[in-house]
Amino acid sequence: MQRWEYKAMRVEYDYSDTKGWVETGKDEKIVGWDAILNAQGQEGWELVGFSPQLTKLKGEDHTHHVVDVFRLVFKRPLPEA
């Protein structure tokens, strides 16, 4: 029977210097969706789910939501024992 390992990752929009989507929690930033997904794929990880996280912003006359963070879930097969 195939067994799997999973990992979750946070990807957020960087409003400062990079002005793009970055993988957080690493010393070196990986910028851009293609680069983030390809880096995981090269390590054998397959994207199996993602979830947007909303941020509420209050304006002068209204409140609106933006998505500036995603949670990604990956899986890859465990080596057979």
Secondary structure, DSSP 8 states (H G I E B T S, - for coil): ---EEEEEEEEEEETTTT-EEEE-SSSS--BSHHHHHHHHHHTT-EEEEEEEEEEEEE-SS-EEEEEEEEEEEEEEE----
